Amino acid sequence: MPRARPFRMLVYGINFWPELTGVGKFTGEMCRWLSDRGHHIEVVTAPPYYPAWELSPGYSAVRYAAQTWVGVGEIRIMRCPTWVPKRLNTWRRLLHLASFAASSFPALVLAMQRKPDVLFVVAPTLFVAPVALAMARLMRVPVWLHVQDFEVEAMFGLSLDNRNGFGRRFALRVEGALFSAFNWASSITPPMVAKLQDKGMPPARCVLFPNWVDLSVVFPLDGDNAFRDSLGVQPHDVLVLYSGNMGEKQGLETLIDAARILQADSRIKFVLAGEGSAKQRLQNAAAGMHNVLWRPLQPMERLNEVLNAADIHVLPQRANAADLVMPSKLTGMFASGRATVGTAASDTQLGLALEAAGKRVPPENASALAYSILSLANDPIERARLGCAARLFAEKHFGLELIMRRFESELELSIQAREIPVSPRS
């Protein structure tokens, strides 16, 4: 049912629908949910390119394009020219982000003329924050920053550019100044909300807005599975699945090393389904390993089937990415009701979730990961127990309706009252 008092929200971010993973997926689902509830949503974004780092068919990197996404409600989208590099390094990534910031400025100016009730900026990328803040002040529109990744710390922490200590300090100082200029800021885990506060945001202006899963779309399945059958595995084989982005922060080298350790066990098959900047390097590292199967990123309509093909989900993460990013794919893994093994420190949000409803091993420890996978491969009862625990955890913490209704209420009350919202407790 539409709400009695619909609001107008302008969403500004580089990633959006129809991207299948990461920030674009969640921003798209947020907008779709709010639009279908009767709110007026407009989006300024780039052409879809993630996680493959190439433009989706039918989109242009050099032309502006207006688009309407029709569901129960309509979402107006302006696609802005954006350079998408074929190979990534620090400077190419920065130029990519800068190209969107520059080209999207005219589109932002035009969209702000329609005077939204709130400007909602999604990070990555902070490159757009200065113009977003300037336009919001000029038009007297409140502005909300939602942080999916702490991109500055992630860039330096993941050694994409760790040569210049002054550069790191300067970037963090600028980041903190930008954060504190927003009316509100939100992030996806309690530690990431705490990090917002560490960067200068008053606690009363920080909001927990976690990622979610649509529990009616991802749920446990029994019986035949077409995706599993397409892999050519046997019924008694144990399928270990990673599905999603194959980038630098995932630490997928640890998974390849674990697969190498377990090569002698012919039952255990590793399936990596996805795209990303690290995929070719990972395929080179796994050359000649017959227990590793590669598949492209699967379409959204096959998501539940793909997730249910697994006997064990695996979620590696590099140690130096802890609590700078939160793997969005965890929500779907848990919702599918399959056992999940992940690599994380015990004091991180990912580590806490894995200890509650999965199996946690230390990050970047291939031997420990291999041992945990082997122990679960040999124990179908424990796999079933962990799968049930994961589904219950998803129902309690990750449900789309629960999270979006709470966020909608906070947005509506804040817009109406023009007051600073209080951060909800998890």
C-alpha positions as CSV (number, residue, x, y, z in Angstrom):
1,M,0.0,0.0,0.0
2,P,1.3,3.5,-0.8
3,R,2.1,5.7,2.1
4,A,-0.1,8.7,2.8
5,R,2.6,11.2,2.4
6,P,5.0,10.3,-0.4
7,F,8.4,12.0,-0.5
8,R,10.7,12.9,-3.4
9,M,14.2,11.5,-3.2
10,L,17.1,12.1,-5.6
11,V,19.6,9.2,-5.6
12,Y,23.2,10.1,-6.7
13,G,25.7,7.3,-7.2
14,I,27.8,5.6,-9.8
15,N,26.3,2.0,-9.5
16,F,22.7,1.2,-10.0
17,W,20.2,-1.3,-11.5
18,P,20.5,-3.5,-13.6
19,E,23.9,-4.4,-12.0
20,L,23.6,-7.8,-10.4
21,T,26.0,-7.6,-7.5
22,G,27.3,-5.1,-5.0
23,V,26.3,-1.5,-4.5
24,G,24.3,-1.2,-7.7
25,K,22.1,-4.2,-6.8
26,F,21.2,-2.8,-3.3
27,T,20.7,0.8,-4.5
28,G,18.4,-0.5,-7.3
29,E,16.4,-2.6,-4.9
30,M,16.0,0.3,-2.4
31,C,14.7,2.6,-5.1
32,R,12.4,-0.1,-6.5
33,W,10.9,-0.7,-3.1
34,L,10.4,2.9,-2.3
35,S,8.9,3.7,-5.7
36,D,6.5,0.8,-5.4
37,R,5.4,2.2,-2.1
38,G,4.4,5.5,-3.7
39,H,7.5,7.7,-3.3
40,H,8.9,9.7,-6.2
41,I,12.4,8.5,-7.0
42,E,14.9,10.0,-9.4
43,V,18.4,8.7,-10.0
44,V,21.6,10.2,-11.5
45,T,24.0,7.4,-12.2
46,A,26.5,5.8,-14.7
47,P,25.8,3.1,-17.4
48,P,25.9,-0.4,-15.8
49,Y,29.4,-1.9,-15.9
50,Y,30.0,-3.8,-12.7
51,P,31.3,-6.4,-11.8
52,A,32.7,-7.2,-15.3
53,W,34.2,-3.7,-15.8
54,E,32.6,-3.5,-19.3
55,L,29.5,-1.7,-20.3
56,S,26.3,-3.8,-20.5
57,P,24.9,-4.2,-24.0
58,G,22.8,-1.2,-25.2
59,Y,24.5,1.4,-23.0
60,S,27.0,4.1,-24.1
61,A,30.1,5.4,-22.3
62,V,30.0,8.8,-24.1
63,R,26.3,9.9,-24.3
64,Y,23.8,10.9,-21.7
65,A,20.7,8.7,-21.7
66,A,17.3,9.2,-20.0
67,Q,15.6,6.0,-18.9
68,T,12.4,5.0,-17.0
69,W,12.3,1.9,-14.9
70,V,8.6,0.9,-14.6
71,G,7.3,-1.3,-11.9
72,V,4.3,-0.5,-9.6
73,G,5.8,3.0,-9.7
74,E,8.1,4.7,-12.2
75,I,11.8,5.7,-11.5
76,R,13.4,8.3,-13.7
77,I,17.0,7.6,-14.4
78,M,19.7,9.8,-16.0
79,R,22.8,7.8,-17.2
80,C,25.9,10.0,-17.5
81,P,29.0,9.3,-19.6
82,T,31.6,7.4,-17.7
83,W,35.0,6.0,-18.7
84,V,35.3,2.3,-17.8
85,P,38.9,1.0,-18.0
86,K,39.5,-2.5,-19.3
87,R,42.4,-3.0,-16.9
88,L,42.5,-1.6,-13.4
89,N,45.1,0.1,-11.3
90,T,44.9,3.0,-8.9
91,W,45.1,5.8,-11.4
92,R,42.7,4.2,-13.9
93,R,40.2,3.7,-11.1
94,L,40.5,7.3,-9.9
95,L,40.1,8.6,-13.5
96,H,37.0,6.3,-13.8
97,L,35.5,7.9,-10.7
98,A,36.5,11.4,-11.7
99,S,34.9,11.0,-15.2
100,F,31.5,10.2,-13.6
101,A,31.8,13.1,-11.1
102,A,32.5,15.5,-13.9
103,S,29.8,14.3,-16.4
104,S,27.1,13.9,-13.8
105,F,27.3,17.5,-12.5
106,P,25.0,18.9,-15.2
107,A,22.5,16.1,-14.7
108,L,22.6,16.7,-10.9
109,V,21.9,20.4,-11.4
110,L,18.9,19.7,-13.6
111,A,17.5,17.1,-11.3
112,M,17.9,19.4,-8.3
113,Q,15.7,22.0,-10.0
114,R,12.8,19.6,-9.2
115,K,13.5,20.2,-5.5
116,P,13.7,16.8,-4.0
117,D,12.9,16.4,-0.3
118,V,16.2,14.7,0.2
119,L,19.4,14.1,-1.8
120,F,20.7,10.6,-1.2
121,V,24.4,10.1,-2.1
122,V,25.8,6.6,-2.2
123,A,29.5,5.9,-1.6
124,P,31.4,4.7,-3.4
125,T,32.1,7.2,-4.8
126,L,33.0,10.2,-2.6
127,F,34.2,12.0,-5.7
128,V,30.6,13.3,-6.1
129,A,30.3,14.5,-2.5
130,P,31.6,18.1,-3.1
131,V,29.2,18.9,-5.8
132,A,26.4,17.1,-4.1
133,L,27.0,19.1,-0.9
134,A,27.3,22.4,-2.8
135,M,24.0,21.8,-4.7
136,A,22.2,20.7,-1.6
137,R,23.2,23.9,0.2
138,L,22.3,26.1,-2.7
139,M,18.9,24.5,-3.1
140,R,18.4,24.1,0.7
141,V,17.8,20.4,0.4
142,P,18.9,18.0,3.1
143,V,21.5,15.6,2.0
144,W,22.1,12.0,3.2
145,L,25.3,10.0,2.7
146,H,25.1,6.2,2.6
147,V,28.4,4.4,2.9
148,Q,28.6,0.9,1.4
149,D,32.4,0.9,1.4
150,F,35.0,3.1,3.1
151,E,36.7,3.5,-0.2
152,V,39.6,5.6,0.9
153,E,40.7,3.3,3.6
154,A,40.0,0.3,1.5
155,M,42.1,1.6,-1.3
156,F,45.2,2.1,0.9
157,G,44.5,-0.9,3.1
158,L,44.3,-3.2,0.1
159,S,47.6,-1.9,-1.2
160,L,46.2,-0.3,-4.3
161,D,48.3,2.7,-3.5
162,N,50.3,2.4,-0.3
163,R,53.5,4.2,-1.3
164,N,52.7,7.7,-0.1
165,G,51.9,8.2,3.6
166,F,51.2,11.9,3.1
167,G,48.7,11.1,0.3
168,R,46.9,8.7,2.6
169,R,46.7,11.2,5.5
170,F,45.5,13.9,3.2
171,A,42.8,11.7,1.6
172,L,41.5,10.7,5.0
173,R,41.4,14.3,6.2
174,V,39.4,15.3,3.2
175,E,37.1,12.3,3.7
176,G,36.4,13.3,7.3
177,A,35.6,16.8,6.3
178,L,33.2,15.7,3.7
179,F,31.4,13.2,6.0
180,S,30.8,15.8,8.7
181,A,29.2,18.2,6.1
182,F,26.2,15.8,5.5
183,N,23.0,16.2,7.4
184,W,22.8,12.4,7.9
185,A,25.1,9.5,7.2
186,S,24.4,5.8,7.3
187,S,26.3,2.5,6.8
188,I,25.6,-1.2,6.7
189,T,27.0,-2.6,9.9
190,P,27.4,-1.3,13.5
191,P,31.2,-1.2,13.2
192,M,30.9,0.8,10.0
193,V,28.5,3.2,11.8
194,A,31.0,3.5,14.6
195,K,33.7,4.4,12.0
196,L,31.5,7.2,10.7
197,Q,31.5,8.6,14.2
198,D,35.2,8.2,14.5
199,K,35.5,10.3,11.3
200,G,33.6,13.2,13.0
201,M,29.9,12.5,12.4
202,P,27.9,13.1,15.6
203,P,26.2,9.8,16.8
204,A,22.8,11.4,16.5
205,R,23.3,11.9,12.8
206,C,24.5,8.3,12.1
207,V,22.0,5.6,11.1
208,L,22.3,1.9,10.7
209,F,21.0,0.9,7.3
210,P,22.1,-2.7,6.6
211,N,22.0,-4.7,3.4
212,W,19.2,-7.2,3.0
213,V,17.8,-10.2,1.1
214,D,14.3,-10.7,-0.3
215,L,13.4,-13.8,1.7
216,S,10.6,-14.6,-0.8
217,V,13.2,-14.7,-3.7
218,V,16.0,-16.6,-2.0
219,F,14.9,-19.6,0.1
220,P,15.8,-23.3,0.6
221,L,15.0,-25.6,-2.3
222,D,14.8,-29.3,-2.5
223,G,14.9,-31.7,-5.4
224,D,16.6,-31.4,-8.8
225,N,18.8,-28.3,-9.5
226,A,19.4,-27.4,-13.1
227,F,22.5,-25.3,-12.4
228,R,24.1,-28.1,-10.5
229,D,23.3,-30.5,-13.2
230,S,24.9,-28.2,-15.8
231,L,28.2,-28.5,-13.9
232,G,28.4,-32.3,-14.6
233,V,29.0,-33.1,-10.9
234,Q,27.8,-36.4,-9.4
235,P,25.1,-36.6,-6.7
236,H,27.6,-37.6,-4.1
237,D,30.0,-34.8,-4.9
238,V,30.3,-31.9,-2.5
239,L,29.9,-28.6,-4.3
240,V,31.7,-25.6,-2.7
241,L,30.4,-22.4,-4.3
242,Y,31.6,-18.8,-4.5
243,S,29.2,-16.6,-6.5
244,G,29.6,-12.9,-7.1
245,N,32.3,-10.2,-7.7
246,M,35.9,-11.4,-8.2
247,G,37.7,-8.3,-7.1
248,E,40.8,-7.5,-5.0
249,K,39.0,-7.2,-1.6
250,Q,37.6,-10.7,-1.7
251,G,40.9,-12.5,-1.1
252,L,39.9,-15.3,-3.5
253,E,43.6,-16.4,-3.7
254,T,43.0,-18.1,-0.3
255,L,40.1,-20.1,-1.9
256,I,42.3,-21.2,-4.8
257,D,45.0,-22.3,-2.4
258,A,42.5,-24.3,-0.3
259,A,41.2,-26.0,-3.5
260,R,44.8,-26.9,-4.3
261,I,45.2,-28.5,-0.9
262,L,42.1,-30.6,-1.4
263,Q,42.8,-31.7,-5.0
264,A,43.3,-35.3,-3.9
265,D,39.6,-35.6,-2.7
266,S,37.7,-36.1,-5.9
267,R,34.3,-35.5,-4.2
268,I,35.0,-31.9,-3.5
269,K,34.4,-29.5,-6.4
270,F,34.9,-25.8,-6.2
271,V,32.7,-23.6,-8.4
272,L,33.5,-19.9,-8.9
273,A,30.7,-18.1,-10.7
274,G,31.1,-14.4,-11.4
275,E,33.1,-11.6,-12.9
276,G,35.6,-9.0,-11.8
277,S,38.9,-7.4,-12.1
278,A,40.8,-10.3,-10.4
279,K,39.2,-13.1,-12.4
280,Q,41.9,-13.6,-15.0
281,R,44.6,-13.6,-12.5
282,L,42.7,-16.2,-10.4
283,Q,42.1,-18.4,-13.4
284,N,45.9,-18.3,-14.2
285,A,46.6,-19.3,-10.6
286,A,44.2,-22.3,-10.8
287,A,45.4,-23.5,-14.2
288,G,45.5,-27.3,-14.4
289,M,43.4,-27.8,-11.3
290,H,40.5,-30.1,-12.2
291,N,38.6,-29.5,-9.0
292,V,37.9,-25.9,-9.9
293,L,35.1,-25.0,-12.2
294,W,34.5,-21.5,-13.6
295,R,31.1,-20.0,-14.6
296,P,30.1,-16.5,-15.6
297,L,27.9,-14.4,-13.4
298,Q,24.4,-15.8,-13.5
299,P,21.2,-13.8,-14.3
300,M,19.1,-12.6,-11.3
301,E,16.2,-14.9,-12.2
302,R,18.6,-17.9,-11.5
303,L,19.9,-16.6,-8.2
304,N,18.0,-18.9,-5.9
305,E,18.7,-21.9,-8.1
306,V,22.4,-21.1,-8.1
307,L,22.7,-20.5,-4.4
308,N,20.8,-23.7,-3.7
309,A,23.2,-25.7,-5.9
310,A,25.8,-25.4,-3.2
311,D,26.5,-27.9,-0.4
312,I,28.8,-25.3,1.1
313,H,29.0,-21.6,0.5
314,V,32.5,-20.1,0.9
315,L,33.1,-16.4,1.6
316,P,36.8,-15.3,1.8
317,Q,37.8,-11.8,2.7
318,R,41.2,-10.2,3.1
319,A,42.2,-9.3,6.7
320,N,42.9,-5.7,5.8
321,A,39.4,-5.2,4.4
322,A,37.8,-6.1,7.8
323,D,34.9,-3.7,8.7
324,L,35.9,-1.4,5.8
325,V,33.5,-3.3,3.6
326,M,30.8,-5.9,4.4
327,P,30.3,-8.7,1.8
328,S,26.8,-8.2,0.5
329,K,26.6,-11.8,-0.8
330,L,26.4,-13.1,2.8
331,T,22.7,-12.3,3.0
332,G,21.8,-14.5,0.0
333,M,24.1,-17.3,1.2
334,F,22.4,-17.4,4.6
335,A,18.9,-17.1,3.1
336,S,19.5,-20.1,0.9
337,G,19.7,-22.4,3.9
338,R,23.1,-23.8,3.0
339,A,26.2,-24.1,5.2
340,T,28.6,-21.2,5.0
341,V,32.3,-21.0,5.7
342,G,34.0,-17.6,5.7
343,T,37.4,-16.1,6.5
344,A,37.3,-13.3,9.0
345,A,38.7,-12.1,12.3
346,S,36.5,-12.9,15.3
347,D,36.0,-9.3,16.3
348,T,34.6,-8.2,12.9
349,Q,31.0,-8.0,11.9
350,L,31.5,-10.7,9.3
351,G,33.2,-12.9,11.9
352,L,30.4,-12.4,14.4
353,A,27.8,-13.4,11.8
354,L,29.8,-16.5,10.8
355,E,30.2,-17.6,14.4
356,A,26.5,-17.2,15.0
357,A,25.2,-19.1,11.9
358,G,28.2,-20.4,9.9
359,K,31.8,-21.5,10.3
360,R,34.6,-18.9,10.8
361,V,38.2,-19.5,10.0
362,P,41.1,-16.9,10.2
363,P,41.5,-14.7,7.2
364,E,44.1,-15.6,4.5
365,N,44.7,-19.0,6.1
366,A,44.3,-21.6,3.2
367,S,45.0,-24.6,5.4
368,A,42.4,-23.7,8.0
369,L,39.9,-23.0,5.2
370,A,40.6,-26.3,3.5
371,Y,40.3,-28.2,6.8
372,S,36.9,-26.6,7.6
373,I,35.6,-27.4,4.1
374,L,36.8,-31.0,4.4
375,S,35.2,-31.4,7.8
376,L,31.9,-30.2,6.5
377,A,32.2,-32.4,3.4
378,N,32.5,-35.4,5.7
379,D,29.6,-34.3,7.9
380,P,26.2,-33.8,6.2
381,I,24.4,-33.5,9.5
382,E,26.5,-30.5,10.5
383,R,26.0,-29.0,7.1
384,A,22.2,-29.3,7.5
385,R,22.4,-27.8,11.0
386,L,24.4,-24.8,9.8
387,G,22.0,-24.3,6.9
388,C,19.1,-24.1,9.2
389,A,20.9,-21.7,11.5
390,A,21.8,-19.5,8.6
391,R,18.2,-19.3,7.3
392,L,16.9,-18.4,10.8
393,F,19.7,-15.7,11.1
394,A,18.7,-14.3,7.7
395,E,15.0,-14.2,8.7
396,K,15.8,-12.4,11.9
397,H,18.4,-9.9,10.6
398,F,18.4,-9.6,6.8
399,G,14.8,-9.4,5.7
400,L,14.1,-6.8,3.0
401,E,10.7,-5.8,4.3
402,L,11.9,-5.3,7.9
403,I,15.0,-3.2,6.9
404,M,13.2,-1.1,4.3
405,R,10.2,-0.3,6.4
406,R,12.4,0.9,9.2
407,F,14.5,3.0,6.8
408,E,11.4,4.4,5.1
409,S,10.0,5.6,8.4
410,E,13.3,7.2,9.4
411,L,13.5,9.1,6.0
412,E,9.9,10.2,6.2
413,L,10.1,11.5,9.8
414,S,13.4,13.2,9.2
415,I,12.1,14.9,6.0
416,Q,8.8,16.0,7.6
417,A,10.4,17.3,10.8
418,R,13.7,18.5,9.3
419,E,15.3,17.0,12.5
420,I,18.3,14.9,12.9
421,P,17.3,11.2,13.2
422,V,18.5,9.0,16.0
423,S,20.5,5.9,15.0
424,P,18.4,2.7,15.5
425,R,19.7,-0.1,17.6
426,S,20.4,-3.5,15.9
